[in-house]
Amino acid sequence: MNFKGQWQRLNEKTIGTDAYWTIAVQNSSVYFDTLPLVAEYIRGRTLDIGAGNLAWKRLLSSHASSYVSSDISIVHKYLNMVFDVTTTFPIKDLSFDSLFCHSVLEHTTMPWAVFQEFHRVLKSNGVIVLSVPFLFYLHGAPNDYFRFTKFGVTMLAERAGFVVERIDCSGGIFHFLLNMPSVILSTLLASCHLSACIPTVTKILWKCARFLDRRFDPQGLFALNIVCVLRKKK
């Protein structure tokens, strides 16, 4: 069996659907840690920055009055805008009520400059739901440049004129350790035409990881991601 090919096909088949968040511990972890922030803060006209294959569109659209997606290249045929976040966004000042940016800043050469653009295109009192990696594996090589602590995110946000409304740790060392077994099991189940079993298996592993990380690392010293809400000052 071509394991890598099977896993890629599983991703391509599920991305953009609710099933995508059940195929690996990593997916479930970031989804369920981000879900309450999106539900509480995403409102009005919303820009999904680095939207890729529109994995978050379904969730964001259920809370935004208008959803706009963007990325550096046309990854999905329904992508709305194409631009490089390391340059000035081709967007007017004060254009959006909320922004969403997941796993993008680590791929930029000057993330501090991107915060300035976030601030510019947001309306007064607007928010950004932001997720960045901390102890996360190398990905998107060679364009993978940074990792962020919650203190680093706070510094960059405040320098750009944001108030940190909420900042949380997502995942941990046990999420990392149990993610690969979940990927292997999901791939094997899919290849055996037992995809219906994937959500249950992943849920068990994810709940084990969450329990163990909360038990042994309540401070999030080994978090995989930092998830936060930043508000533009009035």
C-alpha positions in Angstrom: 0.0 0.0 0.0 1.2 3.5 -0.9 0.7 4.9 2.6 1.5 8.5 1.8 -0.8 8.5 -1.3 -3.6 6.9 0.7 -3.3 9.5 3.4 -3.2 12.3 0.9 -6.3 11.0 -0.8 -8.1 10.8 2.6 -7.2 14.5 3.2 -8.4 15.5 -0.3 -11.6 13.6 0.1 -12.6 15.1 3.5 -11.1 18.7 3.5 -13.9 21.3 3.6 -16.2 18.8 5.3 -16.8 18.0 9.0 -15.2 14.7 8.5 -11.8 16.4 7.9 -11.6 17.2 11.6 -12.0 13.6 12.6 -9.2 12.0 10.6 -6.3 12.7 13.0 -5.7 13.8 16.6 -4.0 17.0 15.4 -7.1 17.9 13.3 -9.5 17.3 16.1 -7.3 19.2 18.6 -7.0 22.5 16.7 -10.7 22.3 15.5 -12.2 21.9 18.9 -9.9 24.5 20.5 -10.7 27.0 17.8 -14.4 26.3 17.5 -15.6 28.2 20.6 -13.5 31.2 19.6 -15.0 31.3 16.1 -18.5 30.9 17.6 -18.0 33.8 20.0 -16.0 36.3 18.0 -16.4 35.8 14.2 -19.1 38.2 13.0 -20.0 40.4 10.0 -17.7 40.5 6.9 -14.9 38.0 7.5 -11.6 37.4 5.7 -10.0 34.0 5.9 -6.3 34.6 5.4 -4.3 31.7 4.0 -7.5 29.8 3.4 -5.8 27.1 1.2 -8.4 24.4 0.4 -11.1 26.2 2.4 -10.9 23.8 5.4 -12.5 26.4 7.7 -15.0 27.9 5.3 -17.9 25.8 6.5 -17.4 26.8 10.1 -16.6 30.5 9.4 -19.5 30.9 7.0 -21.9 29.7 9.7 -21.0 32.8 11.9 -20.0 35.5 9.3 -22.5 37.5 7.4 -20.1 37.5 4.5 -17.1 35.1 4.0 -14.1 36.0 1.8 -11.1 33.6 1.3 -7.6 34.5 0.3 -4.2 32.8 -0.2 -0.9 33.4 -1.9 -1.9 31.2 -4.9 -5.0 29.6 -6.3 -5.2 26.4 -4.3 -9.0 26.0 -4.5 -11.2 27.0 -7.5 -13.5 28.9 -5.2 -10.8 31.1 -3.6 -11.9 34.7 -3.6 -8.6 36.6 -3.5 -4.9 36.0 -4.2 -2.2 38.0 -2.5 1.0 37.6 -0.5 0.4 38.6 3.2 4.0 39.8 3.4 3.1 42.7 1.1 0.4 45.4 1.5 -3.0 43.6 1.2 -5.0 44.8 -1.9 -7.8 45.7 0.5 -9.1 49.1 1.6 -8.7 50.3 5.2 -11.4 49.2 7.7 -12.9 46.6 5.3 -13.6 43.7 7.6 -15.4 43.1 10.9 -13.2 40.0 11.6 -10.2 38.1 10.3 -9.3 34.5 10.6 -5.7 33.3 10.2 -4.7 29.7 10.9 -1.1 28.4 10.5 0.1 31.2 8.2 2.5 33.5 10.1 5.2 30.8 10.5 5.5 30.8 6.7 6.1 34.6 6.5 9.6 36.2 6.6 8.4 39.2 8.6 5.3 38.2 10.7 5.5 41.5 12.6 4.7 43.4 9.4 1.7 41.2 8.8 0.2 42.3 12.1 0.2 45.9 10.8 -1.9 44.9 7.8 -4.2 42.9 10.0 -4.8 46.1 12.0 -5.2 48.3 8.9 -7.9 46.3 7.2 -9.9 45.6 10.4 -12.7 48.0 11.4 -12.5 49.7 14.8 -13.2 47.1 17.6 -12.8 44.3 15.0 -11.2 41.0 16.0 -8.8 38.4 14.6 -8.9 34.8 15.5 -5.3 33.7 15.1 -3.6 30.3 15.4 0.2 29.9 15.3 2.4 26.9 16.0 4.6 26.5 19.1 6.1 23.0 19.4 4.9 21.9 15.9 6.8 19.8 13.4 8.5 21.3 10.3 5.9 21.7 7.5 5.7 23.5 4.2 9.5 23.4 3.9 11.5 25.3 3.0 9.1 28.1 3.7 8.7 27.4 7.4 10.5 30.1 9.4 9.1 30.7 12.9 7.5 29.3 16.0 5.6 31.5 18.5 5.2 31.6 22.3 2.1 33.2 23.7 4.4 36.0 25.0 5.7 36.6 21.5 2.2 36.7 20.0 1.2 39.2 22.8 4.2 41.4 22.1 3.6 41.5 18.3 -0.1 42.1 18.7 0.2 44.9 21.2 2.9 46.7 19.2 0.5 46.7 16.2 -2.3 48.2 18.3 -4.3 45.1 19.3 -5.6 44.1 22.7 -5.2 40.4 23.5 -8.7 39.4 24.4 -8.0 35.7 24.9 -5.0 33.5 24.4 -5.0 29.7 24.8 -2.7 26.7 24.4 -3.8 23.9 22.0 -2.5 20.4 22.0 0.6 19.1 23.8 3.2 16.4 23.9 0.6 13.6 24.1 -1.3 15.0 21.2 2.0 14.9 19.3 2.7 11.3 20.3 -0.8 10.0 19.5 -1.2 11.9 16.3 0.9 9.5 14.2 -1.0 6.4 15.4 -4.3 8.2 14.6 -3.0 9.0 11.0 -1.9 5.4 10.5 -5.2 3.9 11.8 -7.3 6.4 9.7 -5.3 5.5 6.6 -5.6 1.8 7.2 -9.4 2.1 7.9 -9.9 4.1 4.7 -8.0 1.7 2.6 -10.1 -1.2 4.0 -13.3 0.7 3.2 -14.0 1.2 6.9 -14.0 5.0 6.9 -17.1 5.0 9.1 -14.9 3.8 12.0 -12.4 6.7 11.7 -14.2 9.3 13.8 -14.7 6.9 16.7 -11.0 5.8 16.7 -9.7 9.4 16.4 -12.1 10.6 19.1 -10.8 8.0 21.6 -7.1 8.9 20.9 -7.9 12.6 21.0 -9.7 12.3 24.3 -6.8 10.3 25.7 -4.3 12.9 24.5 -6.4 15.8 26.0 -6.7 14.0 29.4 -3.0 13.3 29.6 -1.9 16.7 28.5 -4.2 18.4 31.0 -3.1 16.0 33.7 0.7 16.4 33.2 1.0 19.8 31.5 -1.8 22.1 32.7 0.3 25.2 31.9 0.7 24.2 28.3 4.5 24.3 28.4 4.5 21.8 25.5 1.6 23.2 23.5 1.5 22.4 19.7 -0.3 25.7 18.9 -1.2 29.0 20.4 -4.8 30.1 19.6 -5.9 33.6 20.4 -8.3 36.4 19.9 -6.9 39.9 19.2 -9.2 43.0 19.2 -8.4 46.3 17.4 -8.6 49.2 19.8 -11.5 51.6 19.3 
